[in-house]
Every structure is written in C-alpha cells, then in structure tokens.
Amino acid sequence: MKIDKTAAMAVLKEEARLSEKEAVDANWVAKVEKLSQLCADGVSKTHIAFLGTVMLAKSMNREADLYAIKPTHAQDNENAFSARTLCHGVLVPVAAELGISIGVTGREPLNNQPYFRMNRLGDDTPVHPGGRAAFDYMLGLVEELSKLRARRDAREALRAFVAVRRRYQTRYATPDGKITITPEHLAALIATFVKENSEGGRRAQAVVAGLLDVFAGTGRVESGRINDPSRKYPGDICVRIVEDPEEWEKAIEVRDKPVSASDVQIFGKKCIDAGVREAAVVMVADQQLPLDAKALSTWASGFGIGLTLFHGWQMVVDQILFWAELPKPEAAILAAERIEARLIAVEASSEAVARWQSLVRAS
C-alpha cells in the first residue's frame, strides 16, 4: 500500500488545526495521555511515535494493516505499508513544524528498538523490560484502531493524539536582558547550575559542549543525546579535526558522579579503539576523590594517546577561556550563549534553560 506523503501531510495538518477549534474525543485523549505517562515512566518513548504513525496510516486508508508495517516482509499483503517511511517522511517533519512532541527527536524514530528489529508488529520481537508496560498498552490501542471502519473515526483518534502531544512539546521562554556574566564568575555559576539539578547528566554535558563551542567552533563540536544507545561517538562530546572533518581530534567524557580510575581507562579504551588520540574526562562531582593522574597518563601513553583529567569546573573554564580566540570577557559571554543553545539541544527542561538565563543575564 502506497500512502501519498503530500496527502498525509495535509490530513495531519488539518487534524492539528481542528484540534484547536473543535471538540476532541475525550476517550482517545485519555488513552494517549495514559500511553504518554507509561512512556515517561519507562525507558522508551518511541511507542508514542509509532502510535501516531499507525493513526495516520488508518486515517489515510481504512484498509491499512496496522500490523504489517514492513512491506518487504509481507509481500502477499496488499494492505501492508511502510511505517518507517510514513513516520520519517510525514510525522517527523510535520510534528517539528507544528510543535507536536512525538516522544523522540531523531529523524527516524522507528529506526529504534524494538521496531527496527521486528518484521511484523506483534511478532514477539524482544522488548526492553522497562518499556514493556507502554508497549503492551500501545498494542491494545493498535488493536482498537484496527477495528475502526470509518476514516472519520481514525481521524478523531489522530486529532486527540495531536491535542495531547502538543501539550508535551517543550517551549522555551525568550529571555529578557543582555548577558552580563564575567570570566571571574562563570565557573561558580556553572557549578551552582549543575549542582541544583543534574537532569540525568544533561546540564553538565550541555555546559561542556557549550564551552567547547567557544574554543573549537560549533561546526567542529558534536554532542550526542543523553543515554542514546545508538550513539556513534566515542565520548559524550567530540571535536572534529580541522583538516579532516570526518575524523575526531578529541573525545571528552563528562561525569557529574564520582569517577574511578577504571572508569577513565574504560573510556580511554573506547578512544583507542575509535582512533581518537586525545581524550579528556571532566569530573565535577563534589564527592570526586583525587585520581592518580600521573599513573593514568602513563597508562594512556602506553597506547599512544593523550589523556587529560579536569577536576572541577574552574579547571575547564580557565582552559577554555585562555585558549579561546576571543578576549576572556567576550569569550565568557559567548560561552553563556552557547551553553543555553546546548541545553536546548540535549533536551534539558524548560526550567533548566530559564534558570541558566536568570544566572547569566541582568535582571
């Protein structure tokens, strides 16, 4: 079954428009809300994107087989459709345009497990135990959708999905006042900001990525998403080589929890295997014990790589501001701007962004 992308985009946008002006099915609102909460409590939000995809498919063609989501594995089924194509080509771009949270932020949500591995929905592909409750509940919703015979009913479900998931879209406030941070106060404000709420490491990672933007430029600094199982970087943050942007010059691991010598060596081994010759570990936990930097450096040298340990925020900030091309006062202001942008990129909370803005801006 071929689903016209242009027509599907039009339908999704129309239901989004109607969700603002007309009554929304309370029954489906409650069900989408329940799935949203189960995903938030579990380990995977991909199930939200999948539900939106099959709702859209059913809205386009009532005969769509919502279980036959990979046509190459269902060649004798004329009602099979490519859920991955529909999600990537329609749901993702329209959700970005209209501010609809589909749970995950990648361009191809269904390239994640368990959907990447399964041939057919419900084929017993293993599901992470932490996501089982959400997955099972979503299967029940798919079964209910499959029984709908009128496209109008499917579109009402889709409209409810849009209405609920719009409320989950993070929106960051536009800051007032100009940045007034000084080099002397930058490290202390960063320490306060990260210590207030780790947000699973997001704040610390965003801060280091923002600082590295000042040193190396945004085009060279790559920062992966927190807890991304498909992360292709050897470290939390990597810096590309100027002469060869396809290769990594440096890899940096950021930890706001205590780090052991073995933790450093495990990270160093990843860098060795990835061919990265310069590795650094930023350790900012208050409980961090001193490590034998000389012994670890000797260990790294034995493998032909450089290893730098940063203990605390002051060390990192001092190095970045000294080596930045801009004078320190200007570099500190740019760092504040880039940290804010990186907080948004790692999907930190709106409260985190607002808090950072309040710390570095004049009242």
VOBA-1610 file (N, C-alpha, C; in pm, whole numbers, padded with zeros to 5 digits, always signed):
BEGIN
Met+00085-00119+00000Met+00000+00000+00000Met+00089+00124+00000Lys+00066+00211-00096Lys+00139+00336-00103Lys+00055+00446-00041Ile+00111+00518+00053Ile+00041+00629+00116Ile+00105+00758+00067Asp+00026+00840+00001Asp+00077+00965-00055Asp+00122+01059+00057Lys+00249+01097+00054Lys+00305+01179+00162Lys+00241+01317+00166Thr+00221+01375+00049Thr+00164+01510+00045Thr+00023+01510+00103Ala-00056+01410+00064Ala-00193+01399+00116Ala-00190+01372+00266Ala-00099+01288+00311Ala-00090+01256+00454Ala-00051+01380+00534Met+00041+01460+00481Met+00077+01584+00549Met-00043+01676+00562Ala-00124+01684+00455Ala-00242+01770+00457Ala-00341+01724+00563Val-00360+01592+00574Val-00453+01538+00673Val-00402+01567+00815Leu-00276+01545+00839Leu-00220+01568+00973Leu-00231+01715+01011Lys-00202+01803+00918Lys-00212+01946+00946Lys-00358+01988+00969Glu-00448+01927+00895Glu-00590+01961+00913Glu-00639+01915+01051Glu-00600+01797+01093Glu-00642+01750+01225Glu-00579+01834+01335Ala-00458+01882+01311Ala-00395+01972+01408Ala-00473+02101+01419Arg-00518+02151+01303Arg-00598+02274+01304Arg-00730+02253+01376Leu-00796+02140+01348Leu-00924+02112+01411Leu-00910+02089+01561Ser-00795+02038+01603Ser-00775+02011+01747Ser-00777+02140+01828Glu-00756+02253+01762Glu-00757+02382+01831Glu-00895+02446+01830Lys-00983+02400+01740Lys-01110+02469+01721Lys-01232+02384+01754Glu-01221+02253+01745Glu-01336+02167+01764Glu-01314+02072+01882Ala-01422+02008+01923Ala-01414+01914+02035Ala-01325+01796+01999Val-01252+01750+02096Val-01161+01636+02077Val-01215+01518+02155Asp-01209+01400+02096Asp-01262+01279+02158Asp-01196+01254+02294Ala-01274+01266+02400Ala-01221+01254+02536Ala-01168+01114+02564Asn-01228+01014+02503Asn-01184+00876+02523Asn-01042+00855+02470Trp-01018+00904+02350Trp-00884+00890+02292Trp-00783+00982+02360Val-00828+01095+02405Val-00738+01183+02481Val-00686+01110+02604Ala-00774+01043+02676Ala-00734+00971+02797Ala-00636+00858+02764Lys-00660+00791+02650Lys-00573+00679+02613Lys-00435+00726+02571Val-00429+00833+02494Val-00299+00886+02452Val-00225+00940+02574Glu-00298+01001+02666Glu-00237+01052+02788Glu-00179+00937+02871Lys-00252+00827+02880Lys-00203+00713+02957Lys-00076+00657+02894Leu-00075+00643+02762Leu+00046+00594+02696Leu+00162+00689+02720Ser+00136+00818+02715Ser+00240+00917+02738Ser+00302+00901+02875Gln+00219+00877+02975Gln+00268+00860+03111Gln+00346+00730+03127Leu+00298+00623+03063Leu+00369+00496+03070Leu+00507+00507+03004Cys+00515+00581+02895Cys+00643+00600+02827Cys+00735+00686+02913Ala+00679+00787+02978Ala+00761+00873+03064Ala+00816+00795+03182Asp+00739+00699+03232Asp+00782+00619+03346Asp+00877+00506+03306Gly+00878+00472+03177Gly+00961+00361+03127Gly+01090+00408+03067Val+01142+00330+02973Val+01273+00361+02914Val+01265+00400+02767Ser+01148+00394+02707Ser+01136+00424+02565Ser+01012+00507+02536Lys+01033+00612+02456Lys+00922+00695+02412Lys+00891+00674+02264Thr+00960+00580+02202Thr+00939+00552+02060Thr+00797+00504+02033His+00735+00442+02134His+00599+00390+02117His+00500+00503+02085Ile+00531+00623+02131Ile+00444+00738+02101Ile+00449+00768+01953Ala+00569+00772+01897Ala+00585+00798+01754Ala+00518+00689+01672Phe+00529+00565+01719Phe+00467+00455+01643Phe+00315+00469+01644Leu+00257+00501+01759Leu+00113+00516+01765Leu+00066+00626+01670Gly+00135+00739+01671Gly+00098+00847+01580Gly+00106+00804+01435Thr+00204+00721+01404Thr+00222+00674+01266Thr+00107+00586+01222Val+00069+00490+01305Val-00040+00400+01263Val-00175+00472+01263Met-00191+00570+01351Met-00313+00651+01347Met-00323+00726+01213Leu-00209+00777+01169Leu-00207+00849+01042Leu-00235+00754+00926Ala-00177+00635+00930Ala-00200+00536+00824Ala-00348+00500+00815Lys-00409+00476+00929Lys-00551+00440+00931Lys-00638+00556+00885Ser-00592+00679+00913Ser-00666+00797+00869Ser-00660+00813+00718Met-00554+00763+00657Met-00539+00774+00512Met-00611+00661+00438Asn-00611+00542+00496Asn-00674+00428+00430Asn-00725+00332+00536Arg-00855+00314+00541Arg-00913+00231+00646Arg-00873+00085+00634Glu-00822+00045+00516Glu-00782-00094+00496Glu-00638-00120+00538Ala-00567-00018+00581Ala-00427-00036+00619Ala-00415-00142+00728Asp-00323-00236+00707Asp-00296-00339+00807Asp-00194-00283+00904Leu-00238-00247+01022Leu-00151-00179+01118Leu-00047-00270+01180Tyr-00051-00398+01147Tyr+00050-00492+01196Tyr+00155-00521+01089Ala+00116-00508+00964Ala+00208-00535+00852Ala+00282-00406+00818Ile+00377-00371+00902Ile+00441-00240+00894Ile+00570-00240+00812Lys+00606-00358+00759Lys+00725-00368+00672Lys+00687-00448+00548Pro+00654-00379+00438Pro+00606-00447+00317Pro+00701-00555+00264Thr+00831-00537+00284Thr+00925-00638+00234Thr+00908-00772+00305His+00845-00770+00421His+00820-00894+00495His+00673-00936+00485Ala+00598-00867+00399Ala+00456-00900+00382Ala+00416-00878+00236Gln+00492-00939+00145Gln+00475-00912+00002Gln+00343-00964-00053Asp+00278-01055+00019Asp+00148-01105-00027Asp+00032-01030+00037Asn+00064-00922+00108Asn-00039-00846+00179Asn-00050-00708+00114Glu-00156-00686+00040Glu-00172-00560-00033Glu-00202-00443+00060Asn-00232-00471+00187Asn-00262-00365+00283Asn-00144-00334+00376Ala-00030-00397+00349Ala+00090-00365+00425Ala+00138-00226+00385Phe+00204-00156+00477Phe+00257-00023+00447Phe+00386-00003+00524Ser+00466+00090+00480Ser+00594+00116+00546Ser+00575+00219+00656Ala+00570+00171+00778Ala+00554+00263+00892Ala+00676+00354+00903Arg+00793+00300+00878Arg+00915+00380+00888Arg+00914+00496+00790Thr+00870+00469+00666Thr+00865+00576+00564Thr+00763+00681+00600Leu+00645+00638+00646Leu+00540+00732+00682Leu+00581+00819+00800Cys+00647+00758+00897Cys+00692+00831+01014Cys+00800+00932+00976His+00901+00884+00905His+01014+00970+00867His+00973+01080+00770Gly+00887+01045+00674Gly+00854+01138+00568Gly+00740+01234+00598Val+00655+01198+00696Val+00538+01282+00723Val+00530+01324+00870Leu+00524+01227+00960Leu+00501+01260+01100Leu+00614+01345+01157Val+00738+01310+01131Val+00852+01383+01188Val+00856+01529+01142Pro+00853+01557+01010Pro+00860+01698+00969Pro+00739+01781+01009Val+00620+01723+01004Val+00501+01800+01042Val+00500+01825+01192Ala+00542+01726+01269Ala+00549+01744+01415Ala+00647+01856+01449Ala+00759+01861+01379Ala+00856+01969+01403Ala+00798+02104+01367Glu+00726+02109+01257Glu+00668+02235+01211Glu+00559+02286+01305Leu+00476+02196+01354Leu+00359+02237+01432Leu+00380+02229+01583Gly+00495+02181+01627Gly+00519+02172+01770Gly+00443+02058+01836Ile+00456+01938+01779Ile+00392+01819+01834Ile+00503+01727+01884Ser+00505+01697+02010Ser+00607+01606+02063Ser+00569+01463+02030Ile+00656+01394+01958Ile+00629+01253+01926Ile+00717+01161+02011Gly+00769+01216+02121Gly+00842+01136+02217Gly+00991+01132+02194Val+01033+01116+02069Val+01175+01109+02035Val+01207+01218+01934Thr+01335+01252+01923Thr+01372+01367+01841Thr+01451+01333+01715Gly+01489+01209+01697Gly+01565+01173+01578Gly+01480+01180+01452Arg+01547+01184+01337Arg+01475+01192+01209Arg+01404+01061+01175Glu+01451+00950+01229Glu+01389+00822+01201Glu+01358+00748+01331Pro+01249+00787+01396Pro+01214+00727+01527Pro+01200+00576+01523Leu+01149+00521+01413Leu+01124+00377+01408Leu+01248+00299+01369Asn+01361+00369+01364Asn+01489+00303+01346Asn+01543+00256+01481Asn+01463+00278+01587Asn+01498+00236+01722Asn+01435+00100+01752Gln+01483+00038+01859Gln+01423-00088+01903Gln+01292-00060+01976Pro+01195-00151+01968Pro+01202-00281+01902Pro+01164-00279+01754Tyr+01122-00163+01703Tyr+01065-00155+01568Tyr+01168-00184+01460Phe+01292-00148+01485Phe+01396-00172+01386Phe+01413-00321+01359Arg+01397-00400+01462Arg+01425-00544+01451Arg+01304-00625+01407Met+01184-00582+01439Met+01066-00664+01411Met+01030-00666+01263Asn+00974-00778+01219Asn+00925-00791+01082Asn+00778-00755+01072Arg+00707-00777+01182Arg+00564-00750+01189Arg+00531-00714+01333Leu+00443-00618+01352Leu+00405-00580+01488Leu+00341-00699+01557Gly+00390-00732+01676Gly+00336-00844+01750Gly+00402-00977+01716Asp+00524-00971+01657Asp+00591-01096+01620Asp+00684-01147+01730Asp+00663-01098+01851Asp+00742-01141+01968Asp+00887-01093+01966Thr+00913-00986+01891Thr+01044-00924+01899Thr+01068-00880+02043Pro+01186-00907+02098Pro+01213-00870+02238Pro+01194-00721+02263Val+01133-00690+02376Val+01109-00551+02417Val+01178-00531+02552His+01244-00420+02568His+01312-00390+02694His+01211-00397+02809Pro+01247-00466+02917Pro+01152-00479+03030Pro+01101-00345+03080Gly+01186-00242+03075Gly+01143-00111+03122Gly+01042-00043+03032Gly+01027-00094+02911Gly+00930-00037+02818Gly+00814-00129+02789Arg+00810-00243+02857Arg+00707-00343+02829Arg+00567-00293+02857Ala+00545-00224+02968Ala+00410-00177+03001Ala+00357-00084+02894Ala+00441+00009+02849Ala+00398+00104+02746Ala+00373+00032+02614Phe+00460-00063+02580Phe+00445-00136+02454Phe+00317-00217+02453Asp+00290-00288+02561Asp+00169-00370+02568Asp+00044-00284+02560Tyr+00046-00170+02629Tyr-00071-00081+02624Tyr-00088-00027+02483Met+00021+00008+02418Met+00013+00058+02281Met-00043-00048+02187Leu-00006-00175+02208Leu-00062-00283+02125Leu-00214-00288+02137Gly-00264-00266+02257Gly-00409-00264+02276Gly-00474-00151+02198Leu-00409-00036+02193Leu-00462+00076+02117Leu-00459+00048+01967Val-00355-00019+01921Val-00347-00056+01779Val-00459-00153+01743Glu-00485-00248+01832Glu-00595-00342+01807Glu-00727-00267+01795Glu-00748-00169+01882Glu-00871-00091+01876Glu-00878-00011+01747Leu-00767+00049+01706Leu-00764+00124+01581Leu-00793+00034+01461Ser-00741-00087+01465Ser-00758-00181+01354Ser-00905-00213+01328Lys-00986-00204+01431Lys-01128-00240+01417Lys-01214-00124+01366Leu-01156-00006+01358Leu-01232+00109+01308Leu-01257+00093+01159Arg-01379+00118+01116Arg-01412+00102+00974Arg-01430+00236+00903Ala-01446+00342+00977Ala-01466+00473+00914Ala-01339+00557+00932Arg-01295+00621+00823Arg-01177+00706+00834Arg-01201+00822+00929Arg-01325+00864+00939Arg-01360+00973+01029Arg-01323+00938+01173Asp-01350+00813+01211Asp-01317+00770+01348Asp-01165+00768+01370Ala-01091+00725+01269Ala-00946+00722+01279Ala-00891+00864+01291Arg-00952+00955+01218Arg-00904+01093+01223Arg-00935+01158+01357Glu-01043+01118+01420Glu-01072+01171+01553Glu-00967+01122+01654Ala-00923+00999+01636Ala-00816+00947+01722Ala-00687+01025+01697Leu-00657+01050+01570Leu-00538+01126+01534Leu-00545+01267+01590Arg-00662+01326+01585Arg-00680+01462+01637Arg-00653+01465+01788Ala-00699+01362+01858Ala-00674+01354+02002Ala-00525+01338+02028Phe-00458+01256+01946Phe-00313+01237+01960Phe-00241+01371+01950Val-00276+01449+01850Val-00214+01580+01829Val-00241+01672+01948Ala-00365+01674+01993Ala-00402+01763+02103Ala-00323+01731+02230Val-00308+01603+02260Val-00235+01563+02381Val-00086+01590+02365Arg-00029+01547+02255Arg+00116+01555+02240Arg+00166+01697+02218Arg+00080+01787+02178Arg+00119+01928+02173Arg+00148+01982+02312Arg+00077+01931+02410Arg+00099+01976+02547Arg+00234+01928+02601Tyr+00289+01824+02540Tyr+00418+01772+02584Tyr+00537+01838+02515Gln+00509+01924+02419Gln+00617+01991+02348Gln+00681+02098+02436Thr+00810+02085+02459Thr+00882+02183+02539Thr+00887+02316+02466Arg+00860+02424+02537Arg+00868+02558+02480Arg+00953+02645+02573Tyr+01057+02701+02518Tyr+01149+02780+02597Tyr+01114+02928+02587Ala+01122+02994+02701Ala+01088+03136+02706Ala+01197+03220+02641Thr+01156+03331+02581Thr+01252+03425+02525Thr+01309+03508+02639Pro+01442+03510+02655Pro+01500+03580+02771Pro+01492+03732+02758Asp+01486+03796+02873Asp+01492+03943+02880Asp+01630+03982+02932Gly+01679+04095+02889Gly+01806+04146+02939Gly+01924+04085+02866Lys+02037+04154+02869Lys+02156+04106+02800Lys+02243+04026+02896Ile+02328+03942+02839Ile+02418+03861+02920Ile+02523+03949+02985Thr+02541+03931+03116Thr+02634+04015+03190Thr+02741+03933+03263Ile+02751+03805+03232Ile+02844+03719+03301Ile+02989+03765+03279Thr+03072+03751+03380Thr+03214+03786+03369Thr+03298+03658+03379Pro+03420+03658+03327Pro+03505+03539+03335Pro+03526+03492+03478Glu+03535+03585+03572Glu+03562+03551+03711Glu+03448+03474+03776His+03327+03491+03728His+03210+03430+03791His+03154+03311+03712Leu+03203+03288+03592Leu+03144+03186+03506Leu+03149+03047+03569Ala+03265+03005+03619Ala+03279+02870+03675Ala+03188+02849+03796Ala+03178+02950+03882Ala+03095+02938+04002Ala+02948+02926+03966Leu+02904+03002+03867Leu+02764+02994+03825Leu+02733+02859+03762Ile+02828+02808+03684Ile+02810+02676+03624Ile+02797+02570+03733Ala+02885+02577+03834Ala+02880+02479+03943Ala+02745+02483+04015Thr+02696+02603+04041Thr+02566+02618+04106Thr+02456+02559+04021Phe+02460+02590+03892Phe+02357+02546+03799Phe+02350+02394+03789Val+02464+02328+03775Val+02466+02183+03759Val+02431+02113+03890Lys+02479+02168+04001Lys+02454+02104+04131Lys+02306+02109+04169Glu+02235+02213+04125Glu+02093+02226+04159Glu+02011+02110+04108Asn+02043+02064+03988Asn+01966+01955+03927Asn+02047+01897+03812Ser+02090+01774+03826Ser+02171+01711+03721Ser+02093+01689+03592Glu+01963+01657+03605Glu+01878+01620+03491Glu+01943+01505+03412Gly+01988+01404+03488Gly+02044+01286+03424Gly+02173+01312+03349Gly+02245+01416+03388Gly+02370+01449+03321Gly+02357+01550+03209Arg+02233+01590+03178Arg+02212+01682+03066Arg+02279+01817+03089Arg+02264+01870+03210Arg+02318+02003+03235Arg+02470+02005+03219Ala+02537+01909+03279Ala+02684+01906+03272Ala+02731+01888+03128Gln+02666+01798+03054Gln+02708+01775+02915Gln+02686+01899+02829Ala+02572+01966+02849Ala+02544+02087+02772Ala+02646+02197+02803Val+02685+02208+02929Val+02782+02310+02968Val+02916+02285+02899Val+02965+02162+02903Val+03095+02133+02841Val+03088+02151+02690Ala+02979+02108+02628Ala+02964+02126+02483Ala+02963+02274+02448Gly+02893+02354+02528Gly+02889+02497+02503Gly+03025+02562+02518Leu+03101+02520+02619Leu+03236+02573+02638Leu+03326+02535+02521Leu+03315+02412+02474Leu+03397+02369+02361Leu+03359+02441+02232Asp+03232+02480+02220Asp+03192+02562+02105Asp+03276+02690+02097Val+03305+02747+02214Val+03383+02871+02220Val+03525+02847+02172Phe+03580+02733+02210Phe+03718+02700+02175Phe+03732+02653+02030Ala+03644+02560+01987Ala+03662+02495+01857Ala+03563+02539+01750Gly+03453+02604+01790Gly+03351+02643+01693Gly+03242+02538+01684Thr+03121+02581+01661Thr+03007+02488+01661Thr+03014+02384+01551Gly+03081+02416+01441Gly+03089+02322+01331Gly+03176+02202+01360Arg+03262+02210+01461Arg+03353+02100+01492Arg+03309+02019+01613Val+03218+02071+01692Val+03180+02006+01818Val+03052+01926+01801Glu+03058+01797+01834Glu+02942+01709+01827Glu+02908+01659+01967Ser+02783+01670+02003Ser+02738+01624+02134Ser+02617+01535+02116Gly+02628+01409+02159Gly+02517+01316+02142Gly+02408+01337+02245Arg+02294+01270+02223Arg+02186+01277+02319Arg+02217+01189+02439Ile+02167+01229+02557Ile+02189+01152+02679Ile+02130+01012+02665Asn+02207+00911+02707Asn+02162+00772+02709Asn+02117+00722+02572Asp+02176+00773+02467Asp+02142+00729+02332Asp+02213+00597+02304Pro+02136+00484+02292Pro+02201+00355+02272Pro+02270+00342+02138Ser+02234+00427+02041Ser+02293+00418+01908Ser+02402+00522+01888Arg+02449+00582+01999Arg+02547+00689+01988Arg+02671+00641+01913Lys+02712+00718+01814Lys+02825+00680+01731Lys+02952+00751+01770Tyr+02949+00825+01880Tyr+03067+00898+01925Tyr+03138+00821+02036Pro+03271+00827+02040Pro+03343+00759+02148Pro+03327+00827+02283Gly+03288+00953+02285Gly+03269+01026+02410Gly+03139+01101+02411Asp+03105+01161+02526Asp+02985+01243+02533Asp+02991+01358+02432Ile+03110+01413+02417Ile+03133+01524+02326Ile+03261+01497+02248Cys+03259+01524+02119Cys+03377+01503+02036Cys+03404+01627+01952Val+03531+01649+01921Val+03573+01762+01839Val+03636+01708+01712Arg+03589+01757+01598Arg+03638+01711+01469Arg+03773+01774+01435Ile+03852+01704+01355Ile+03979+01756+01307Ile+03953+01862+01200Val+04021+01973+01207Val+04000+02082+01111Val+04026+02035+00969Glu+04139+01967+00947Glu+04178+01927+00812Glu+04096+01810+00759Asp+04037+01733+00849Asp+03959+01615+00808Asp+03837+01603+00897Pro+03728+01672+00863Pro+03608+01676+00948Pro+03542+01540+00972Glu+03583+01439+00896Glu+03526+01306+00916Glu+03592+01232+01032Glu+03702+01287+01084Glu+03776+01222+01191Glu+03769+01305+01318Trp+03788+01237+01433Trp+03782+01304+01563Trp+03920+01344+01610Glu+03931+01466+01659Glu+04055+01515+01717Glu+04059+01487+01867Lys+03947+01512+01934Lys+03938+01494+02079Lys+03804+01430+02115Ala+03806+01354+02224Ala+03682+01299+02280Ala+03679+01332+02428Ile+03563+01376+02474Ile+03551+01421+02614Ile+03435+01347+02680Glu+03461+01292+02795Glu+03357+01229+02877Glu+03326+01324+02993Val+03197+01345+03022Val+03156+01438+03126Val+03084+01360+03236Arg+03131+01372+03358Arg+03070+01298+03468Arg+03040+01391+03584Asp+02912+01395+03625Asp+02877+01469+03746Asp+02852+01372+03861Lys+02904+01249+03845Lys+02907+01150+03951Lys+03052+01105+03969Pro+03087+01054+04086Pro+03227+01014+04109Pro+03280+00917+04004Val+03405+00938+03964Val+03471+00860+03861Val+03587+00783+03924Ser+03603+00657+03886Ser+03715+00576+03933Ser+03821+00568+03825Ala+03939+00519+03863Ala+04046+00503+03766Ala+04005+00407+03655Ser+03932+00302+03690Ser+03888+00206+03588Ser+03788+00270+03492Asp+03704+00362+03543Asp+03612+00434+03454Asp+03691+00511+03348Val+03797+00575+03392Val+03880+00652+03299Val+03944+00559+03196Gln+03993+00445+03240Gln+04057+00352+03147Gln+03958+00291+03049Ile+03837+00264+03093Ile+03735+00211+03002Ile+03704+00314+02893Phe+03690+00441+02932Phe+03668+00546+02834Phe+03789+00559+02741Gly+03909+00554+02802Gly+04030+00563+02721Gly+04037+00452+02618Lys+03994+00331+02657Lys+03993+00218+02563Lys+03899+00244+02447Lys+03784+00306+02473Lys+03693+00340+02364Lys+03760+00435+02266Cys+03834+00531+02320Cys+03903+00627+02234Cys+04011+00558+02152Ile+04084+00467+02216Ile+04188+00392+02145Ile+04126+00314+02029Asp+04017+00244+02058Asp+03950+00163+01954Asp+03894+00249+01842Ala+03855+00374+01876Ala+03797+00464+01774Ala+03903+00546+01703Gly+04029+00531+01742Gly+04135+00606+01676Gly+04145+00750+01718Val+04090+00783+01835Val+04097+00921+01885Val+04223+00934+01972Arg+04310+01028+01938Arg+04441+01036+02005Arg+04442+01125+02128Glu+04338+01206+02147Glu+04332+01294+02264Glu+04200+01271+02338Ala+04210+01229+02463Ala+04090+01203+02544Ala+04095+01288+02670Ala+03977+01326+02717Ala+03968+01404+02842Ala+03846+01360+02919Val+03858+01363+03051Val+03745+01333+03138Val+03722+01454+03228Val+03600+01506+03224Val+03562+01620+03308Val+03487+01566+03427Met+03545+01581+03547Met+03489+01524+03669Met+03444+01639+03760Val+03313+01653+03781Val+03264+01771+03853Val+03182+01737+03977Ala+03178+01611+04017Ala+03103+01573+04136Ala+03175+01621+04262Asp+03100+01671+04358Asp+03159+01716+04485Asp+03229+01601+04557Gln+03179+01479+04537Gln+03234+01363+04608Gln+03353+01300+04536Gln+03398+01362+04426Gln+03506+01304+04349Gln+03636+01298+04428Leu+03694+01180+04437Leu+03822+01162+04503Leu+03936+01187+04405Pro+04050+01232+04452Pro+04164+01253+04363Pro+04206+01122+04296Leu+04238+01129+04168Leu+04288+01013+04096Leu+04438+01031+04071Asp+04505+00923+04049Asp+04648+00927+04022Asp+04667+00966+03876Ala+04671+01097+03851Ala+04678+01147+03714Ala+04805+01102+03644Lys+04915+01095+03717Lys+05041+01054+03656Lys+05035+00909+03610Ala+04980+00822+03693Ala+04970+00680+03656Ala+04878+00661+03537Leu+04766+00733+03536Leu+04672+00721+03424Leu+04731+00777+03296Ser+04806+00885+03308Ser+04872+00942+03190Ser+04975+00845+03133Thr+05048+00779+03223Thr+05146+00679+03179Thr+05076+00563+03109Trp+04964+00519+03166Trp+04885+00412+03105Trp+04842+00452+02964Ala+04789+00576+02949Ala+04743+00623+02819Ala+04859+00633+02719Ser+04971+00681+02766Ser+05088+00696+02678Ser+05132+00562+02622Gly+05112+00456+02700Gly+05148+00323+02653Gly+05069+00280+02532Phe+04952+00341+02512Phe+04869+00312+02395Phe+04879+00422+02288Gly+04962+00521+02316Gly+04983+00626+02216Gly+04879+00734+02214Ile+04806+00752+02324Ile+04706+00859+02328Ile+04737+00955+02443Gly+04686+01076+02432Gly+04697+01172+02540Gly+04573+01167+02627Leu+04588+01186+02756Leu+04475+01181+02850Leu+04484+01299+02945Thr+04375+01375+02953Thr+04369+01491+03042Thr+04252+01474+03138Leu+04277+01499+03267Leu+04172+01493+03368Leu+04142+01635+03416Phe+04017+01674+03408Phe+03973+01802+03461Phe+03895+01776+03589His+03944+01828+03700His+03878+01807+03829His+03811+01939+03869Gly+03680+01946+03849Gly+03605+02066+03884Gly+03588+02161+03767Trp+03489+02248+03780Trp+03454+02340+03671Trp+03558+02448+03648Gln+03625+02491+03754Gln+03721+02600+03737Gln+03832+02563+03639Met+03880+02441+03646Met+03987+02397+03556Met+03942+02403+03411Val+03822+02356+03384Val+03772+02354+03247Val+03754+02496+03195Val+03687+02579+03274Val+03659+02716+03232Val+03788+02794+03209Asp+03883+02780+03298Asp+04010+02852+03283Asp+04080+02815+03153Gln+04082+02686+03122Gln+04148+02641+02999Gln+04078+02693+02875Ile+03945+02681+02872Ile+03868+02725+02755Ile+03885+02874+02732Leu+03869+02953+02836Leu+03877+03098+02819Leu+04018+03143+02781Phe+04119+03073+02827Phe+04257+03112+02791Phe+04286+03080+02644Trp+04241+02964+02598Trp+04275+02922+02462Trp+04175+02970+02358Ala+04065+03030+02398Ala+03969+03084+02301Ala+04032+03198+02223Glu+03988+03216+02099Glu+04041+03324+02016Glu+03995+03461+02065Leu+03878+03465+02128Leu+03823+03591+02177Leu+03889+03630+02310Pro+03891+03759+02343Pro+03934+03800+02476Pro+03843+03739+02581Lys+03894+03718+02700Lys+03818+03648+02804Lys+03677+03705+02828Pro+03661+03838+02840Pro+03525+03889+02866Pro+03426+03851+02756Glu+03470+03858+02630Glu+03382+03822+02520Glu+03361+03672+02513Ala+03466+03596+02543Ala+03455+03450+02541Ala+03356+03401+02647Ala+03355+03464+02763Ala+03262+03425+02870Ala+03117+03447+02827Ile+03093+03559+02761Ile+02957+03588+02714Ile+02915+03490+02605Leu+03007+03461+02513Leu+02976+03362+02409Leu+02951+03226+02471Ala+03027+03190+02574Ala+03007+03062+02641Ala+02867+03053+02700Ala+02821+03160+02762Ala+02686+03161+02820Ala+02581+03139+02711Glu+02601+03202+02596Glu+02507+03184+02485Glu+02507+03042+02432Arg+02627+02987+02415Arg+02638+02853+02359Arg+02588+02747+02458Ile+02608+02767+02586Ile+02556+02673+02685Ile+02403+02670+02678Glu+02343+02786+02664Glu+02197+02791+02651Glu+02150+02712+02529Ala+02218+02729+02417Ala+02181+02656+02296Ala+02200+02506+02313Arg+02306+02467+02381Arg+02332+02325+02402Arg+02233+02263+02500Leu+02184+02340+02597Leu+02081+02290+02687Leu+01956+02251+02609Ile+01921+02334+02515Ile+01805+02304+02431Ile+01831+02182+02344Ala+01953+02172+02291Ala+01987+02061+02202Ala+01982+01926+02273Val+02021+01921+02401Val+02018+01793+02474Val+01882+01769+02541Glu+01787+01855+02512Glu+01650+01842+02564Glu+01645+01855+02715Ala+01722+01951+02767Ala+01708+01985+02908Ala+01570+02046+02929Ser+01526+02051+03053Ser+01394+02104+03082Ser+01387+02254+03055Ser+01266+02302+03034Ser+01247+02446+03015Ser+01288+02521+03141Glu+01272+02455+03258Glu+01314+02517+03384Glu+01466+02536+03387Ala+01538+02439+03329Ala+01685+02450+03326Ala+01728+02568+03241Val+01667+02582+03125Val+01703+02693+03037Val+01670+02827+03103Ala+01552+02835+03164Ala+01513+02960+03230Ala+01607+02992+03346Arg+01648+02888+03419Arg+01740+02909+03532Arg+01875+02959+03483Trp+01927+02902+03377Trp+02054+02946+03321Trp+02045+03092+03273Gln+01934+03124+03208Gln+01914+03261+03162Gln+01915+03358+03279Ser+01853+03318+03389Ser+01847+03409+03506Ser+01985+03426+03570Leu+02070+03324+03560Leu+02201+03331+03622Leu+02297+03422+03547Val+02285+03425+03416Val+02386+03496+03337Val+02338+03628+03280Arg+02212+03662+03304Arg+02158+03786+03248Arg+02127+03887+03358Ala+02134+04013+03317Ala+02099+04121+03409Ala+01950+04118+03434Ser+01909+04146+03555Ser+01766+04146+03589Ser+01701+04274+03540
//
